[in-house]
Amino acid sequence: MRLNEYEHELQRDLQSVASDLRWSAVDLKRIAEQLRKSGNEADAQSVLRSCEVLQSDEERLQLYAREVKARAISRTKIH
């Protein structure tokens, strides 16, 4: 059985936000490296901890998107 339009939209949105989180983490890792190079290890570590949170959230959203695709999560019109 195919996804309905609302489920497809949900899956797409989850994947999109997960991708945004992934690229935000990549950008923050670059910033952390610059902080480290400038001798600001404490702030670099703080930024890296934030990256870990973003990566964890990204993985969770990807899991939800897979659950939507597998129809373990469904959605109907919400308005």
N, CA, C, O and CB atoms as a CASP TS submission, in Angstrom:
PFRMAT TS
TARGET T0000
AUTHOR 0000-0000-0000
METHOD Language model
MODEL 1
PARENT N/A
ATOM      1  N   MET     1       0.837  -1.176   0.000  1.00  0.00           N
ATOM      2  CA  MET     1       0.000   0.000   0.000  1.00  0.00           C
ATOM      3  C   MET     1       0.891   1.252   0.000  1.00  0.00           C
ATOM      4  O   MET     1       1.863   1.344   0.750  1.00  0.00           O
ATOM      5  CB  MET     1      -0.957  -0.009   1.222  1.00  0.00           C
ATOM      6  N   ARG     2       0.542   2.180  -0.834  1.00  0.00           N
ATOM      7  CA  ARG     2       1.327   3.411  -0.972  1.00  0.00           C
ATOM      8  C   ARG     2       0.996   4.392   0.142  1.00  0.00           C
ATOM      9  O   ARG     2      -0.060   4.323   0.771  1.00  0.00           O
ATOM     10  CB  ARG     2       1.073   4.062  -2.338  1.00  0.00           C
ATOM     11  N   LEU     3       1.942   5.315   0.368  1.00  0.00           N
ATOM     12  CA  LEU     3       1.698   6.385   1.335  1.00  0.00           C
ATOM     13  C   LEU     3       0.661   7.343   0.777  1.00  0.00           C
ATOM     14  O   LEU     3       0.634   7.609  -0.425  1.00  0.00           O
ATOM     15  CB  LEU     3       3.008   7.138   1.674  1.00  0.00           C
ATOM     16  N   ASN     4      -0.195   7.863   1.654  1.00  0.00           N
ATOM     17  CA  ASN     4      -1.109   8.905   1.191  1.00  0.00           C
ATOM     18  C   ASN     4      -0.333  10.221   1.106  1.00  0.00           C
ATOM     19  O   ASN     4       0.820  10.288   1.533  1.00  0.00           O
ATOM     20  CB  ASN     4      -2.351   9.040   2.146  1.00  0.00           C
ATOM     21  N   GLU     5      -0.942  11.238   0.572  1.00  0.00           N
ATOM     22  CA  GLU     5      -0.215  12.496   0.353  1.00  0.00           C
ATOM     23  C   GLU     5       0.272  13.115   1.656  1.00  0.00           C
ATOM     24  O   GLU     5       1.322  13.757   1.674  1.00  0.00           O
ATOM     25  CB  GLU     5      -1.100  13.491  -0.382  1.00  0.00           C
ATOM     26  N   TYR     6      -0.466  12.936   2.744  1.00  0.00           N
ATOM     27  CA  TYR     6      -0.082  13.519   4.029  1.00  0.00           C
ATOM     28  C   TYR     6       1.102  12.770   4.635  1.00  0.00           C
ATOM     29  O   TYR     6       1.991  13.375   5.234  1.00  0.00           O
ATOM     30  CB  TYR     6      -1.272  13.505   5.002  1.00  0.00           C
ATOM     31  N   GLU     7       1.103  11.451   4.474  1.00  0.00           N
ATOM     32  CA  GLU     7       2.231  10.653   4.951  1.00  0.00           C
ATOM     33  C   GLU     7       3.481  10.949   4.131  1.00  0.00           C
ATOM     34  O   GLU     7       4.582  11.047   4.671  1.00  0.00           O
ATOM     35  CB  GLU     7       1.897   9.154   4.891  1.00  0.00           C
ATOM     36  N   HIS     8       3.299  11.088   2.836  1.00  0.00           N
ATOM     37  CA  HIS     8       4.430  11.410   1.970  1.00  0.00           C
ATOM     38  C   HIS     8       5.018  12.772   2.358  1.00  0.00           C
ATOM     39  O   HIS     8       6.236  12.938   2.422  1.00  0.00           O
ATOM     40  CB  HIS     8       3.995  11.408   0.481  1.00  0.00           C
ATOM     41  N   GLU     9       4.143  13.730   2.613  1.00  0.00           N
ATOM     42  CA  GLU     9       4.596  15.056   3.033  1.00  0.00           C
ATOM     43  C   GLU     9       5.331  14.976   4.374  1.00  0.00           C
ATOM     44  O   GLU     9       6.359  15.628   4.555  1.00  0.00           O
ATOM     45  CB  GLU     9       3.399  16.026   3.136  1.00  0.00           C
ATOM     46  N   LEU    10       4.819  14.191   5.300  1.00  0.00           N
ATOM     47  CA  LEU    10       5.464  14.019   6.601  1.00  0.00           C
ATOM     48  C   LEU    10       6.843  13.399   6.439  1.00  0.00           C
ATOM     49  O   LEU    10       7.810  13.863   7.044  1.00  0.00           O
ATOM     50  CB  LEU    10       4.599  13.150   7.523  1.00  0.00           C
ATOM     51  N   GLN    11       6.941  12.358   5.630  1.00  0.00           N
ATOM     52  CA  GLN    11       8.230  11.713   5.400  1.00  0.00           C
ATOM     53  C   GLN    11       9.225  12.698   4.795  1.00  0.00           C
ATOM     54  O   GLN    11      10.376  12.769   5.225  1.00  0.00           O
ATOM     55  CB  GLN    11       8.064  10.492   4.483  1.00  0.00           C
ATOM     56  N   ARG    12       8.783  13.447   3.809  1.00  0.00           N
ATOM     57  CA  ARG    12       9.641  14.436   3.158  1.00  0.00           C
ATOM     58  C   ARG    12      10.097  15.498   4.155  1.00  0.00           C
ATOM     59  O   ARG    12      11.271  15.866   4.178  1.00  0.00           O
ATOM     60  CB  ARG    12       8.904  15.095   1.982  1.00  0.00           C
ATOM     61  N   ASP    13       9.167  15.993   4.981  1.00  0.00           N
ATOM     62  CA  ASP    13       9.509  17.016   5.972  1.00  0.00           C
ATOM     63  C   ASP    13      10.515  16.493   6.996  1.00  0.00           C
ATOM     64  O   ASP    13      11.463  17.192   7.354  1.00  0.00           O
ATOM     65  CB  ASP    13       8.248  17.503   6.685  1.00  0.00           C
ATOM     66  N   LEU    14      10.307  15.272   7.462  1.00  0.00           N
ATOM     67  CA  LEU    14      11.237  14.686   8.427  1.00  0.00           C
ATOM     68  C   LEU    14      12.632  14.544   7.827  1.00  0.00           C
ATOM     69  O   LEU    14      13.628  14.853   8.481  1.00  0.00           O
ATOM     70  CB  LEU    14      10.725  13.320   8.900  1.00  0.00           C
ATOM     71  N   GLN    15      12.702  14.080   6.595  1.00  0.00           N
ATOM     72  CA  GLN    15      13.996  13.934   5.931  1.00  0.00           C
ATOM     73  C   GLN    15      14.657  15.284   5.701  1.00  0.00           C
ATOM     74  O   GLN    15      15.875  15.411   5.831  1.00  0.00           O
ATOM     75  CB  GLN    15      13.832  13.202   4.605  1.00  0.00           C
ATOM     76  N   SER    16      13.870  16.281   5.362  1.00  0.00           N
ATOM     77  CA  SER    16      14.404  17.619   5.115  1.00  0.00           C
ATOM     78  C   SER    16      14.991  18.227   6.387  1.00  0.00           C
ATOM     79  O   SER    16      16.094  18.773   6.371  1.00  0.00           O
ATOM     80  CB  SER    16      13.311  18.532   4.554  1.00  0.00           C
ATOM     81  N   VAL    17      14.253  18.129   7.476  1.00  0.00           N
ATOM     82  CA  VAL    17      14.748  18.678   8.740  1.00  0.00           C
ATOM     83  C   VAL    17      15.978  17.900   9.208  1.00  0.00           C
ATOM     84  O   VAL    17      16.921  18.491   9.734  1.00  0.00           O
ATOM     85  CB  VAL    17      13.641  18.640   9.823  1.00  0.00           C
ATOM     86  N   ALA    18      15.973  16.589   9.023  1.00  0.00           N
ATOM     87  CA  ALA    18      17.137  15.780   9.386  1.00  0.00           C
ATOM     88  C   ALA    18      18.361  16.218   8.588  1.00  0.00           C
ATOM     89  O   ALA    18      19.461  16.308   9.133  1.00  0.00           O
ATOM     90  CB  ALA    18      16.852  14.283   9.149  1.00  0.00           C
ATOM     91  N   SER    19      18.175  16.485   7.323  1.00  0.00           N
ATOM     92  CA  SER    19      19.277  16.958   6.483  1.00  0.00           C
ATOM     93  C   SER    19      19.783  18.318   6.958  1.00  0.00           C
ATOM     94  O   SER    19      20.989  18.558   6.995  1.00  0.00           O
ATOM     95  CB  SER    19      18.834  17.045   5.016  1.00  0.00           C
ATOM     96  N   ASP    20      18.861  19.201   7.320  1.00  0.00           N
ATOM     97  CA  ASP    20      19.260  20.512   7.847  1.00  0.00           C
ATOM     98  C   ASP    20      20.093  20.354   9.118  1.00  0.00           C
ATOM     99  O   ASP    20      21.086  21.056   9.308  1.00  0.00           O
ATOM    100  CB  ASP    20      18.017  21.381   8.132  1.00  0.00           C
ATOM    101  N   LEU    21      19.686  19.436   9.980  1.00  0.00           N
ATOM    102  CA  LEU    21      20.441  19.196  11.210  1.00  0.00           C
ATOM    103  C   LEU    21      21.836  18.662  10.893  1.00  0.00           C
ATOM    104  O   LEU    21      22.819  19.063  11.516  1.00  0.00           O
ATOM    105  CB  LEU    21      19.689  18.210  12.120  1.00  0.00           C
ATOM    106  N   ARG    22      21.913  17.755   9.922  1.00  0.00           N
ATOM    107  CA  ARG    22      23.210  17.185   9.543  1.00  0.00           C
ATOM    108  C   ARG    22      24.159  18.279   9.063  1.00  0.00           C
ATOM    109  O   ARG    22      25.312  18.336   9.490  1.00  0.00           O
ATOM    110  CB  ARG    22      23.032  16.116   8.445  1.00  0.00           C
ATOM    111  N   TRP    23      23.672  19.151   8.171  1.00  0.00           N
ATOM    112  CA  TRP    23      24.545  20.195   7.638  1.00  0.00           C
ATOM    113  C   TRP    23      24.873  21.249   8.686  1.00  0.00           C
ATOM    114  O   TRP    23      25.949  21.846   8.645  1.00  0.00           O
ATOM    115  CB  TRP    23      23.898  20.854   6.432  1.00  0.00           C
ATOM    116  N   SER    24      23.975  21.481   9.607  1.00  0.00           N
ATOM    117  CA  SER    24      24.274  22.403  10.711  1.00  0.00           C
ATOM    118  C   SER    24      25.400  21.834  11.568  1.00  0.00           C
ATOM    119  O   SER    24      26.291  22.568  11.994  1.00  0.00           O
ATOM    120  CB  SER    24      23.009  22.658  11.579  1.00  0.00           C
ATOM    121  N   ALA    25      25.359  20.539  11.818  1.00  0.00           N
ATOM    122  CA  ALA    25      26.420  19.899  12.596  1.00  0.00           C
ATOM    123  C   ALA    25      27.755  19.981  11.863  1.00  0.00           C
ATOM    124  O   ALA    25      28.792  20.209  12.486  1.00  0.00           O
ATOM    125  CB  ALA    25      26.064  18.434  12.886  1.00  0.00           C
ATOM    126  N   VAL    26      27.736  19.796  10.554  1.00  0.00           N
ATOM    127  CA  VAL    26      28.968  19.906   9.759  1.00  0.00           C
ATOM    128  C   VAL    26      29.547  21.313   9.887  1.00  0.00           C
ATOM    129  O   VAL    26      30.748  21.477  10.105  1.00  0.00           O
ATOM    130  CB  VAL    26      28.695  19.569   8.266  1.00  0.00           C
ATOM    131  N   ASP    27      28.697  22.319   9.753  1.00  0.00           N
ATOM    132  CA  ASP    27      29.158  23.706   9.879  1.00  0.00           C
ATOM    133  C   ASP    27      29.705  23.983  11.275  1.00  0.00           C
ATOM    134  O   ASP    27      30.733  24.642  11.427  1.00  0.00           O
ATOM    135  CB  ASP    27      28.017  24.680   9.563  1.00  0.00           C
ATOM    136  N   LEU    28      29.021  23.483  12.280  1.00  0.00           N
ATOM    137  CA  LEU    28      29.484  23.706  13.650  1.00  0.00           C
ATOM    138  C   LEU    28      30.805  22.993  13.924  1.00  0.00           C
ATOM    139  O   LEU    28      31.626  23.493  14.693  1.00  0.00           O
ATOM    140  CB  LEU    28      28.428  23.236  14.644  1.00  0.00           C
ATOM    141  N   LYS    29      31.018  21.846  13.313  1.00  0.00           N
ATOM    142  CA  LYS    29      32.304  21.159  13.480  1.00  0.00           C
ATOM    143  C   LYS    29      33.439  21.991  12.901  1.00  0.00           C
ATOM    144  O   LYS    29      34.535  22.026  13.461  1.00  0.00           O
ATOM    145  CB  LYS    29      32.270  19.775  12.812  1.00  0.00           C
ATOM    146  N   ARG    30      33.182  22.657  11.785  1.00  0.00           N
ATOM    147  CA  ARG    30      34.201  23.550  11.218  1.00  0.00           C
ATOM    148  C   ARG    30      34.490  24.700  12.180  1.00  0.00           C
ATOM    149  O   ARG    30      35.645  25.077  12.383  1.00  0.00           O
ATOM    150  CB  ARG    30      33.742  24.102   9.843  1.00  0.00           C
ATOM    151  N   ILE    31      33.443  25.245  12.762  1.00  0.00           N
ATOM    152  CA  ILE    31      33.617  26.333  13.728  1.00  0.00           C
ATOM    153  C   ILE    31      34.399  25.832  14.943  1.00  0.00           C
ATOM    154  O   ILE    31      35.281  26.529  15.445  1.00  0.00           O
ATOM    155  CB  ILE    31      32.242  26.904  14.166  1.00  0.00           C
ATOM    156  N   ALA    32      34.080  24.639  15.410  1.00  0.00           N
ATOM    157  CA  ALA    32      34.798  24.070  16.555  1.00  0.00           C
ATOM    158  C   ALA    32      36.280  23.917  16.236  1.00  0.00           C
ATOM    159  O   ALA    32      37.131  24.180  17.086  1.00  0.00           O
ATOM    160  CB  ALA    32      34.196  22.707  16.951  1.00  0.00           C
ATOM    161  N   GLU    33      36.588  23.497  15.028  1.00  0.00           N
ATOM    162  CA  GLU    33      37.997  23.356  14.630  1.00  0.00           C
ATOM    163  C   GLU    33      38.705  24.706  14.647  1.00  0.00           C
ATOM    164  O   GLU    33      39.849  24.805  15.090  1.00  0.00           O
ATOM    165  CB  GLU    33      38.104  22.724  13.228  1.00  0.00           C
ATOM    166  N   GLN    34      38.030  25.739  14.168  1.00  0.00           N
ATOM    167  CA  GLN    34      38.624  27.080  14.193  1.00  0.00           C
ATOM    168  C   GLN    34      38.823  27.559  15.631  1.00  0.00           C
ATOM    169  O   GLN    34      39.843  28.170  15.950  1.00  0.00           O
ATOM    170  CB  GLN    34      37.737  28.078  13.419  1.00  0.00           C
ATOM    171  N   LEU    35      37.863  27.286  16.481  1.00  0.00           N
ATOM    172  CA  LEU    35      38.006  27.644  17.897  1.00  0.00           C
ATOM    173  C   LEU    35      39.199  26.924  18.513  1.00  0.00           C
ATOM    174  O   LEU    35      39.975  27.516  19.264  1.00  0.00           O
ATOM    175  CB  LEU    35      36.720  27.304  18.679  1.00  0.00           C
ATOM    176  N   ARG    36      39.334  25.662  18.192  1.00  0.00           N
ATOM    177  CA  ARG    36      40.450  24.875  18.719  1.00  0.00           C
ATOM    178  C   ARG    36      41.782  25.448  18.231  1.00  0.00           C
ATOM    179  O   ARG    36      42.728  25.588  19.006  1.00  0.00           O
ATOM    180  CB  ARG    36      40.316  23.392  18.299  1.00  0.00           C
ATOM    181  N   LYS    37      41.844  25.776  16.940  1.00  0.00           N
ATOM    182  CA  LYS    37      43.081  26.335  16.381  1.00  0.00           C
ATOM    183  C   LYS    37      43.448  27.668  17.010  1.00  0.00           C
ATOM    184  O   LYS    37      44.625  28.013  17.115  1.00  0.00           O
ATOM    185  CB  LYS    37      42.946  26.505  14.881  1.00  0.00           C
ATOM    186  N   SER    38      42.423  28.423  17.432  1.00  0.00           N
ATOM    187  CA  SER    38      42.694  29.727  18.049  1.00  0.00           C
ATOM    188  C   SER    38      42.961  29.599  19.547  1.00  0.00           C
ATOM    189  O   SER    38      43.139  30.603  20.236  1.00  0.00           O
ATOM    190  CB  SER    38      41.518  30.678  17.813  1.00  0.00           C
ATOM    191  N   GLY    39      42.990  28.373  20.047  1.00  0.00           N
ATOM    192  CA  GLY    39      43.308  28.153  21.447  1.00  0.00           C
ATOM    193  C   GLY    39      42.111  28.164  22.380  1.00  0.00           C
ATOM    194  O   GLY    39      42.274  28.180  23.600  1.00  0.00           O
ATOM    195  N   ASN    40      40.929  28.155  21.828  1.00  0.00           N
ATOM    196  CA  ASN    40      39.719  28.216  22.642  1.00  0.00           C
ATOM    197  C   ASN    40      39.105  26.815  22.753  1.00  0.00           C
ATOM    198  O   ASN    40      38.038  26.540  22.203  1.00  0.00           O
ATOM    199  CB  ASN    40      38.696  29.221  22.036  1.00  0.00           C
ATOM    200  N   GLU    41      39.796  25.957  23.466  1.00  0.00           N
ATOM    201  CA  GLU    41      39.388  24.554  23.578  1.00  0.00           C
ATOM    202  C   GLU    41      38.045  24.388  24.291  1.00  0.00           C
ATOM    203  O   GLU    41      37.240  23.540  23.903  1.00  0.00           O
ATOM    204  CB  GLU    41      40.455  23.765  24.315  1.00  0.00           C
ATOM    205  N   ALA    42      37.800  25.179  25.316  1.00  0.00           N
ATOM    206  CA  ALA    42      36.549  25.043  26.076  1.00  0.00           C
ATOM    207  C   ALA    42      35.334  25.300  25.183  1.00  0.00           C
ATOM    208  O   ALA    42      34.370  24.535  25.206  1.00  0.00           O
ATOM    209  CB  ALA    42      36.538  26.017  27.274  1.00  0.00           C
ATOM    210  N   ASP    43      35.385  26.370  24.402  1.00  0.00           N
ATOM    211  CA  ASP    43      34.267  26.660  23.502  1.00  0.00           C
ATOM    212  C   ASP    43      34.173  25.625  22.386  1.00  0.00           C
ATOM    213  O   ASP    43      33.075  25.265  21.962  1.00  0.00           O
ATOM    214  CB  ASP    43      34.415  28.063  22.904  1.00  0.00           C
ATOM    215  N   ALA    44      35.317  25.147  21.910  1.00  0.00           N
ATOM    216  CA  ALA    44      35.313  24.114  20.872  1.00  0.00           C
ATOM    217  C   ALA    44      34.602  22.867  21.385  1.00  0.00           C
ATOM    218  O   ALA    44      33.800  22.270  20.666  1.00  0.00           O
ATOM    219  CB  ALA    44      36.758  23.769  20.430  1.00  0.00           C
ATOM    220  N   GLN    45      34.887  22.473  22.612  1.00  0.00           N
ATOM    221  CA  GLN    45      34.239  21.295  23.194  1.00  0.00           C
ATOM    222  C   GLN    45      32.736  21.509  23.363  1.00  0.00           C
ATOM    223  O   GLN    45      31.943  20.591  23.154  1.00  0.00           O
ATOM    224  CB  GLN    45      34.871  20.957  24.545  1.00  0.00           C
ATOM    225  N   SER    46      32.357  22.716  23.739  1.00  0.00           N
ATOM    226  CA  SER    46      30.936  23.039  23.885  1.00  0.00           C
ATOM    227  C   SER    46      30.211  22.925  22.545  1.00  0.00           C
ATOM    228  O   SER    46      29.112  22.375  22.467  1.00  0.00           O
ATOM    229  CB  SER    46      30.763  24.456  24.461  1.00  0.00           C
ATOM    230  N   VAL    47      30.832  23.446  21.505  1.00  0.00           N
ATOM    231  CA  VAL    47      30.237  23.372  20.167  1.00  0.00           C
ATOM    232  C   VAL    47      30.141  21.913  19.714  1.00  0.00           C
ATOM    233  O   VAL    47      29.149  21.514  19.104  1.00  0.00           O
ATOM    234  CB  VAL    47      31.069  24.200  19.150  1.00  0.00           C
ATOM    235  N   LEU    48      31.165  21.125  20.012  1.00  0.00           N
ATOM    236  CA  LEU    48      31.132  19.711  19.630  1.00  0.00           C
ATOM    237  C   LEU    48      30.031  18.950  20.371  1.00  0.00           C
ATOM    238  O   LEU    48      29.419  18.043  19.806  1.00  0.00           O
ATOM    239  CB  LEU    48      32.488  19.059  19.906  1.00  0.00           C
ATOM    240  N   ARG    49      29.777  19.310  21.617  1.00  0.00           N
ATOM    241  CA  ARG    49      28.660  18.684  22.340  1.00  0.00           C
ATOM    242  C   ARG    49      27.331  19.031  21.665  1.00  0.00           C
ATOM    243  O   ARG    49      26.436  18.192  21.566  1.00  0.00           O
ATOM    244  CB  ARG    49      28.644  19.142  23.826  1.00  0.00           C
ATOM    245  N   SER    50      27.219  20.268  21.206  1.00  0.00           N
ATOM    246  CA  SER    50      26.005  20.661  20.476  1.00  0.00           C
ATOM    247  C   SER    50      25.865  19.844  19.197  1.00  0.00           C
ATOM    248  O   SER    50      24.758  19.459  18.820  1.00  0.00           O
ATOM    249  CB  SER    50      26.031  22.170  20.143  1.00  0.00           C
ATOM    250  N   CYS    51      26.979  19.583  18.536  1.00  0.00           N
ATOM    251  CA  CYS    51      26.962  18.759  17.321  1.00  0.00           C
ATOM    252  C   CYS    51      26.435  17.361  17.622  1.00  0.00           C
ATOM    253  O   CYS    51      25.672  16.797  16.837  1.00  0.00           O
ATOM    254  CB  CYS    51      28.372  18.672  16.707  1.00  0.00           C
ATOM    255  N   GLU    52      26.840  16.808  18.749  1.00  0.00           N
ATOM    256  CA  GLU    52      26.373  15.475  19.125  1.00  0.00           C
ATOM    257  C   GLU    52      24.857  15.456  19.305  1.00  0.00           C
ATOM    258  O   GLU    52      24.192  14.498  18.910  1.00  0.00           O
ATOM    259  CB  GLU    52      27.062  15.012  20.413  1.00  0.00           C
ATOM    260  N   VAL    53      24.321  16.509  19.898  1.00  0.00           N
ATOM    261  CA  VAL    53      22.866  16.605  20.075  1.00  0.00           C
ATOM    262  C   VAL    53      22.183  16.675  18.711  1.00  0.00           C
ATOM    263  O   VAL    53      21.190  15.987  18.473  1.00  0.00           O
ATOM    264  CB  VAL    53      22.493  17.848  20.934  1.00  0.00           C
ATOM    265  N   LEU    54      22.720  17.512  17.815  1.00  0.00           N
ATOM    266  CA  LEU    54      22.134  17.639  16.478  1.00  0.00           C
ATOM    267  C   LEU    54      22.182  16.311  15.733  1.00  0.00           C
ATOM    268  O   LEU    54      21.219  15.937  15.063  1.00  0.00           O
ATOM    269  CB  LEU    54      22.865  18.721  15.672  1.00  0.00           C
ATOM    270  N   GLN    55      23.302  15.599  15.847  1.00  0.00           N
ATOM    271  CA  GLN    55      23.427  14.317  15.157  1.00  0.00           C
ATOM    272  C   GLN    55      22.450  13.287  15.720  1.00  0.00           C
ATOM    273  O   GLN    55      21.875  12.496  14.971  1.00  0.00           O
ATOM    274  CB  GLN    55      24.862  13.794  15.267  1.00  0.00           C
ATOM    275  N   SER    56      22.266  13.300  17.019  1.00  0.00           N
ATOM    276  CA  SER    56      21.305  12.391  17.638  1.00  0.00           C
ATOM    277  C   SER    56      19.888  12.707  17.168  1.00  0.00           C
ATOM    278  O   SER    56      19.114  11.802  16.856  1.00  0.00           O
ATOM    279  CB  SER    56      21.390  12.479  19.172  1.00  0.00           C
ATOM    280  N   ASP    57      19.559  13.984  17.121  1.00  0.00           N
ATOM    281  CA  ASP    57      18.234  14.395  16.648  1.00  0.00           C
ATOM    282  C   ASP    57      18.038  14.037  15.179  1.00  0.00           C
ATOM    283  O   ASP    57      16.953  13.621  14.771  1.00  0.00           O
ATOM    284  CB  ASP    57      18.039  15.902  16.851  1.00  0.00           C
ATOM    285  N   GLU    58      19.095  14.203  14.393  1.00  0.00           N
ATOM    286  CA  GLU    58      19.010  13.850  12.969  1.00  0.00           C
ATOM    287  C   GLU    58      18.709  12.361  12.804  1.00  0.00           C
ATOM    288  O   GLU    58      17.856  11.975  12.004  1.00  0.00           O
ATOM    289  CB  GLU    58      20.326  14.212  12.237  1.00  0.00           C
ATOM    290  N   GLU    59      19.416  11.534  13.567  1.00  0.00           N
ATOM    291  CA  GLU    59      19.196  10.088  13.485  1.00  0.00           C
ATOM    292  C   GLU    59      17.771   9.723  13.892  1.00  0.00           C
ATOM    293  O   GLU    59      17.150   8.852  13.283  1.00  0.00           O
ATOM    294  CB  GLU    59      20.202   9.345  14.373  1.00  0.00           C
ATOM    295  N   ARG    60      17.258  10.392  14.922  1.00  0.00           N
ATOM    296  CA  ARG    60      15.892  10.119  15.381  1.00  0.00           C
ATOM    297  C   ARG    60      14.872  10.488  14.300  1.00  0.00           C
ATOM    298  O   ARG    60      13.924   9.741  14.058  1.00  0.00           O
ATOM    299  CB  ARG    60      15.594  10.897  16.681  1.00  0.00           C
ATOM    300  N   LEU    61      15.069  11.647  13.647  1.00  0.00           N
ATOM    301  CA  LEU    61      14.142  12.052  12.590  1.00  0.00           C
ATOM    302  C   LEU    61      14.218  11.111  11.396  1.00  0.00           C
ATOM    303  O   LEU    61      13.197  10.807  10.779  1.00  0.00           O
ATOM    304  CB  LEU    61      14.437  13.483  12.146  1.00  0.00           C
ATOM    305  N   GLN    62      15.422  10.648  11.066  1.00  0.00           N
ATOM    306  CA  GLN    62      15.563   9.673   9.971  1.00  0.00           C
ATOM    307  C   GLN    62      14.822   8.380  10.312  1.00  0.00           C
ATOM    308  O   GLN    62      14.196   7.767   9.447  1.00  0.00           O
ATOM    309  CB  GLN    62      17.063   9.374   9.691  1.00  0.00           C
ATOM    310  N   LEU    63      14.899   7.973  11.580  1.00  0.00           N
ATOM    311  CA  LEU    63      14.173   6.780  12.017  1.00  0.00           C
ATOM    312  C   LEU    63      12.671   6.984  11.864  1.00  0.00           C
ATOM    313  O   LEU    63      11.971   6.099  11.372  1.00  0.00           O
ATOM    314  CB  LEU    63      14.519   6.439  13.479  1.00  0.00           C
ATOM    315  N   TYR    64      12.174   8.138  12.279  1.00  0.00           N
ATOM    316  CA  TYR    64      10.746   8.426  12.123  1.00  0.00           C
ATOM    317  C   TYR    64      10.347   8.399  10.645  1.00  0.00           C
ATOM    318  O   TYR    64       9.285   7.882  10.296  1.00  0.00           O
ATOM    319  CB  TYR    64      10.401   9.799  12.744  1.00  0.00           C
ATOM    320  N   ALA    65      11.194   8.951   9.788  1.00  0.00           N
ATOM    321  CA  ALA    65      10.897   8.952   8.349  1.00  0.00           C
ATOM    322  C   ALA    65      10.814   7.522   7.818  1.00  0.00           C
ATOM    323  O   ALA    65       9.948   7.206   7.002  1.00  0.00           O
ATOM    324  CB  ALA    65      11.973   9.749   7.573  1.00  0.00           C
ATOM    325  N   ARG    66      11.721   6.657   8.286  1.00  0.00           N
ATOM    326  CA  ARG    66      11.668   5.250   7.864  1.00  0.00           C
ATOM    327  C   ARG    66      10.397   4.574   8.394  1.00  0.00           C
ATOM    328  O   ARG    66       9.806   3.735   7.715  1.00  0.00           O
ATOM    329  CB  ARG    66      12.925   4.487   8.358  1.00  0.00           C
ATOM    330  N   GLU    67       9.986   4.944   9.601  1.00  0.00           N
ATOM    331  CA  GLU    67       8.756   4.373  10.156  1.00  0.00           C
ATOM    332  C   GLU    67       7.534   4.823   9.360  1.00  0.00           C
ATOM    333  O   GLU    67       6.599   4.047   9.166  1.00  0.00           O
ATOM    334  CB  GLU    67       8.598   4.771  11.631  1.00  0.00           C
ATOM    335  N   VAL    68       7.538   6.060   8.905  1.00  0.00           N
ATOM    336  CA  VAL    68       6.442   6.534   8.053  1.00  0.00           C
ATOM    337  C   VAL    68       6.423   5.720   6.766  1.00  0.00           C
ATOM    338  O   VAL    68       5.368   5.262   6.327  1.00  0.00           O
ATOM    339  CB  VAL    68       6.589   8.057   7.740  1.00  0.00           C
ATOM    340  N   LYS    69       7.604   5.542   6.163  1.00  0.00           N
ATOM    341  CA  LYS    69       7.687   4.787   4.913  1.00  0.00           C
ATOM    342  C   LYS    69       7.197   3.353   5.103  1.00  0.00           C
ATOM    343  O   LYS    69       6.548   2.788   4.222  1.00  0.00           O
ATOM    344  CB  LYS    69       9.129   4.786   4.386  1.00  0.00           C
ATOM    345  N   ALA    70       7.514   2.771   6.260  1.00  0.00           N
ATOM    346  CA  ALA    70       7.091   1.397   6.548  1.00  0.00           C
ATOM    347  C   ALA    70       5.644   1.334   7.037  1.00  0.00           C
ATOM    348  O   ALA    70       5.120   0.258   7.327  1.00  0.00           O
ATOM    349  CB  ALA    70       8.013   0.774   7.591  1.00  0.00           C
ATOM    350  N   ARG    71       5.016   2.488   7.123  1.00  0.00           N
ATOM    351  CA  ARG    71       3.628   2.635   7.551  1.00  0.00           C
ATOM    352  C   ARG    71       3.425   2.272   9.019  1.00  0.00           C
ATOM    353  O   ARG    71       2.315   1.934   9.430  1.00  0.00           O
ATOM    354  CB  ARG    71       2.734   1.778   6.690  1.00  0.00           C
ATOM    355  N   ALA    72       4.499   2.343   9.813  1.00  0.00           N
ATOM    356  CA  ALA    72       4.375   2.164  11.259  1.00  0.00           C
ATOM    357  C   ALA    72       3.833   3.440  11.891  1.00  0.00           C
ATOM    358  O   ALA    72       3.279   3.414  12.990  1.00  0.00           O
ATOM    359  CB  ALA    72       5.739   1.784  11.887  1.00  0.00           C
ATOM    360  N   ILE    73       3.998   4.552  11.188  1.00  0.00           N
ATOM    361  CA  ILE    73       3.428   5.843  11.584  1.00  0.00           C
ATOM    362  C   ILE    73       2.557   6.292  10.424  1.00  0.00           C
ATOM    363  O   ILE    73       2.996   6.281   9.274  1.00  0.00           O
ATOM    364  CB  ILE    73       4.552   6.919  11.929  1.00  0.00           C
ATOM    365  N   SER    74       1.333   6.684  10.716  1.00  0.00           N
ATOM    366  CA  SER    74       0.456   7.148   9.643  1.00  0.00           C
ATOM    367  C   SER    74      -0.024   8.558   9.944  1.00  0.00           C
ATOM    368  O   SER    74       0.048   9.032  11.077  1.00  0.00           O
ATOM    369  CB  SER    74      -0.747   6.196   9.461  1.00  0.00           C
ATOM    370  N   ARG    75      -0.506   9.203   8.920  1.00  0.00           N
ATOM    371  CA  ARG    75      -0.986  10.573   9.058  1.00  0.00           C
ATOM    372  C   ARG    75      -2.175  10.764   8.128  1.00  0.00           C
ATOM    373  O   ARG    75      -2.196  10.277   6.998  1.00  0.00           O
ATOM    374  CB  ARG    75       0.143  11.603   8.744  1.00  0.00           C
ATOM    375  N   THR    76      -3.145  11.477   8.632  1.00  0.00           N
ATOM    376  CA  THR    76      -4.289  11.856   7.814  1.00  0.00           C
ATOM    377  C   THR    76      -4.340  13.369   7.784  1.00  0.00           C
ATOM    378  O   THR    76      -3.540  14.038   8.438  1.00  0.00           O
ATOM    379  CB  THR    76      -5.626  11.249   8.363  1.00  0.00           C
ATOM    380  N   LYS    77      -5.259  13.897   7.043  1.00  0.00           N
ATOM    381  CA  LYS    77      -5.383  15.350   6.948  1.00  0.00           C
ATOM    382  C   LYS    77      -5.521  15.933   8.352  1.00  0.00           C
ATOM    383  O   LYS    77      -6.298  15.435   9.167  1.00  0.00           O
ATOM    384  CB  LYS    77      -6.599  15.751   6.059  1.00  0.00           C
ATOM    385  N   ILE    78      -4.756  17.001   8.629  1.00  0.00           N
ATOM    386  CA  ILE    78      -4.745  17.549   9.983  1.00  0.00           C
ATOM    387  C   ILE    78      -5.511  18.852  10.110  1.00  0.00           C
ATOM    388  O   ILE    78      -5.637  19.373  11.218  1.00  0.00           O
ATOM    389  CB  ILE    78      -3.336  17.760  10.431  1.00  0.00           C
ATOM    390  N   HIS    79      -6.020  19.390   9.031  1.00  0.00           N
ATOM    391  CA  HIS    79      -6.749  20.665   9.107  1.00  0.00           C
ATOM    392  C   HIS    79      -8.214  20.471   8.874  1.00  0.00           C
ATOM    393  O   HIS    79      -8.977  21.436   8.902  1.00  0.00           O
ATOM    394  CB  HIS    79      -6.207  21.658   8.105  1.00  0.00           C
TER
END
